[in-house]
Each structure stands twice: as C-alpha cells, then as structure tokens.
Amino acid sequence: MAEDSSVRPVFDADPADALTEKVKVLRGAPAGRREVRVRFRASGGLLGRRTVRRDQADSALLTYVDADGYKQEEVLTLAGVEEFFAEVRVRAAEEDAVEAAKNARVHLRCRYCDVRAEYLGTRTWVVGEATMTGTALRSLSEEAMTQHVYRCSRCGLMEFFAEGFLRHPVPEVL
C-alpha cells in the first residue's frame, strides 16, 4: 500500500514494495521508541543473517532506541512486521487527527483587516537584560527562543508561535 503524497510520509520507503530492503519509521513509532528501522533478512552472510529485498526475506529485524537511550533489536516474522507497520500507520493517523484538530482552532486572519496572515518562517529571539549602556544584552547565549512568525500584508500585525506546539506553516482551514 503506497503512502498518500498529500500528507507527511510515515515511512522513508514503501514497506509493501517487494524491492525494499530497509524501512525507516518517520512518525507513528510506539511510545518510548525512536530511530525505528526495519531490515528484511534471510539466512546467509558472514554472521548467518543478511539484509535482502522484501521478496527474498524470511524475517525482519526491528531496531530502535528505547526511552533510556539504549539500542534494542527484535526479530519479527514477516506477518509480525506487517502487523507492526499497520500499528504504525494507525498511530500516525491518530497523530494527524490531533494535529488537524489543533490547526482548526488556529485562526490566522488579521483582526483588523480580515486578511490571512502570511508565514515568514522562524526568527530566534535572544532573552537577556540590557547592560548599563542599554545597547547590548548580558548573557546572550543564556536563552534563545525560536518563534514562527505570521504577518498581515495590509497592516503589518504580527503573530508569533513558539516552536514545538504546531507544525508550521499552519494550513488554511476553509
């Protein structure tokens, strides 16, 4: 089953493609697991197992980093890896639904001009205190905040969103 190109991909390669050897999970991984990868394997090679195309595989090796930062490996049957991929797709769809609900509550129309604000990208703000001269900031590297910036093209009103809460630019809700 190919991924829908209108949404963010779940995998870096199509896990259903017979020619796929390795699949990286981009989103939808189980809780507490990151850097999740699947390699299709068959008997042979120097260590008794080798990475092969999916159509030649008799098992799969699931590799991930757990919540404690340790690399873990788990051998799955081909049926087990299909079940794993299905679970990842379900979790990714749930994440999409949560993100769509957040985005639906964000209104990026200027309250003065009723024009949709344009996305300007990110800007980093340095937090600090003015020195005695008032021109420089003390502790410049102490804290920096990345903000996503939107601006009204008519009046210049700007809105800022902290990094990490929404994916930007926020799509227009019709």
C-alpha positions as CSV (number, residue, x, y, z in Angstrom):
1,M,0.0,0.0,0.0
2,A,1.6,3.3,-1.1
3,E,1.5,6.3,1.2
4,D,-0.7,9.3,0.3
5,S,1.6,12.0,-1.0
6,S,-0.8,14.8,0.3
7,V,0.3,14.1,3.9
8,R,3.6,13.7,5.6
9,P,5.1,10.3,4.9
10,V,5.1,7.7,7.6
11,F,8.0,5.6,6.2
12,D,11.1,6.6,4.2
13,A,10.5,3.7,1.8
14,D,7.3,1.8,0.8
15,P,7.2,-1.2,3.2
16,A,4.9,-3.1,0.8
17,D,7.4,-2.8,-2.2
18,A,9.0,-6.2,-2.9
19,L,12.3,-4.5,-3.7
20,T,12.5,-2.7,-0.3
21,E,15.4,-3.8,1.9
22,K,15.2,-1.2,4.7
23,V,12.4,0.9,6.1
24,K,12.8,3.8,8.5
25,V,9.7,4.8,10.5
26,L,9.4,8.6,10.2
27,R,6.4,9.0,12.6
28,G,3.9,6.8,14.4
29,A,6.5,4.8,16.3
30,P,5.4,3.1,19.5
31,A,5.7,5.3,22.7
32,G,9.2,5.3,24.1
33,R,10.8,4.2,20.8
34,R,12.8,6.4,18.4
35,E,15.0,5.9,15.4
36,V,12.9,2.9,14.4
37,R,14.2,0.9,11.4
38,V,13.2,-2.4,9.9
39,R,15.6,-4.5,7.7
40,F,14.3,-7.5,5.8
41,R,16.6,-10.5,6.4
42,A,17.4,-14.0,5.1
43,S,19.8,-16.8,6.0
44,G,23.4,-16.4,4.8
45,G,26.2,-13.9,5.0
46,L,29.1,-13.9,7.4
47,L,27.0,-13.8,10.6
48,G,24.3,-16.1,9.4
49,R,21.8,-13.3,8.5
50,R,21.9,-10.8,5.7
51,T,19.8,-7.9,4.6
52,V,17.8,-8.7,1.5
53,R,14.9,-7.4,-0.6
54,R,11.5,-8.0,1.0
55,D,10.5,-10.6,-1.6
56,Q,13.6,-12.7,-0.6
57,A,13.2,-12.3,3.2
58,D,12.2,-14.9,5.8
59,S,12.2,-12.5,8.8
60,A,12.7,-8.8,9.7
61,L,15.0,-7.1,12.2
62,L,13.4,-4.2,14.1
63,T,16.0,-1.8,15.5
64,Y,15.2,1.2,17.7
65,V,16.4,3.3,20.6
66,D,14.4,2.9,23.7
67,A,13.3,5.6,26.2
68,D,16.6,5.1,28.2
69,G,18.7,5.7,25.1
70,Y,19.7,2.1,24.6
71,K,19.7,0.5,21.1
72,Q,17.3,-2.5,21.0
73,E,16.8,-5.2,18.4
74,E,13.8,-7.5,17.9
75,V,13.4,-10.2,15.3
76,L,9.9,-10.3,13.7
77,T,8.3,-12.8,11.4
78,L,7.0,-11.4,8.1
79,A,3.5,-11.5,9.4
80,G,4.7,-9.7,12.6
81,V,6.3,-6.9,10.7
82,E,3.1,-6.4,8.7
83,E,1.2,-6.1,12.0
84,F,3.9,-3.6,13.2
85,F,3.6,-1.5,10.0
86,A,-0.2,-1.5,10.4
87,E,0.1,-0.3,14.0
88,V,2.5,2.5,12.9
89,R,0.0,3.7,10.3
90,V,-2.8,3.8,12.9
91,R,-0.7,5.8,15.3
92,A,0.4,8.2,12.5
93,A,-3.3,8.7,11.5
94,E,-4.1,9.4,15.2
95,E,-1.3,12.0,15.3
96,D,-2.7,13.6,12.1
97,A,-6.2,13.8,13.6
98,V,-4.8,15.5,16.7
99,E,-2.7,17.9,14.6
100,A,-5.7,18.7,12.4
101,A,-7.8,19.5,15.5
102,K,-5.1,21.9,16.8
103,N,-4.8,23.6,13.4
104,A,-8.6,24.0,13.2
105,R,-8.5,26.1,16.3
106,V,-5.8,28.5,15.0
107,H,-7.2,31.5,13.1
108,L,-4.6,33.3,11.1
109,R,-6.8,36.2,9.9
110,C,-5.8,39.7,10.9
111,R,-8.3,41.0,13.4
112,Y,-8.1,44.5,11.8
113,C,-8.0,43.8,8.1
114,D,-9.6,40.3,7.9
115,V,-6.7,39.2,5.6
116,R,-5.0,35.8,6.0
117,A,-1.6,36.4,7.6
118,E,1.5,35.3,5.6
119,Y,4.0,32.9,7.0
120,L,7.5,34.5,7.3
121,G,9.4,31.5,8.7
122,T,11.2,31.3,12.0
123,R,13.0,34.0,14.0
124,T,15.2,33.5,17.0
125,W,14.8,35.9,20.0
126,V,17.6,36.2,22.5
127,V,16.4,36.6,26.1
128,G,18.6,38.8,28.3
129,E,18.9,42.0,30.2
130,A,20.1,45.4,29.0
131,T,23.5,46.4,30.2
132,M,24.2,49.8,31.8
133,T,24.8,51.2,28.3
134,G,21.4,49.8,27.2
135,T,22.8,48.8,23.9
136,A,23.9,45.2,24.5
137,L,22.4,42.2,26.1
138,R,24.0,40.4,29.0
139,S,24.1,36.6,28.9
140,L,23.5,36.5,25.1
141,S,23.7,32.7,24.9
142,E,21.7,32.1,28.1
143,E,18.4,31.5,26.4
144,A,17.2,31.8,22.8
145,M,13.6,31.2,21.7
146,T,12.6,30.2,18.2
147,Q,9.3,31.6,17.1
148,H,7.2,31.0,14.0
149,V,6.1,34.4,12.5
150,Y,3.0,35.4,10.6
151,R,2.3,38.9,9.3
152,C,-0.7,40.7,7.9
153,S,0.3,42.0,4.4
154,R,-2.0,45.1,4.8
155,C,-1.3,46.5,8.3
156,G,1.7,44.6,9.4
157,L,0.2,43.0,12.5
158,M,2.5,40.1,13.5
159,E,1.7,36.9,15.4
160,F,4.3,34.6,17.0
161,F,4.0,30.9,17.8
162,A,6.6,29.0,20.0
163,E,8.4,26.1,18.4
164,G,7.1,22.6,19.2
165,F,3.4,23.1,19.5
166,L,2.1,23.1,15.9
167,R,3.6,22.2,12.5
168,H,4.2,25.4,10.5
169,P,3.1,26.9,8.3
170,V,-0.4,26.2,9.6
171,P,-2.6,25.2,6.6
172,E,-5.6,27.4,5.8
173,V,-8.9,26.0,7.1
174,L,-11.6,26.5,4.6
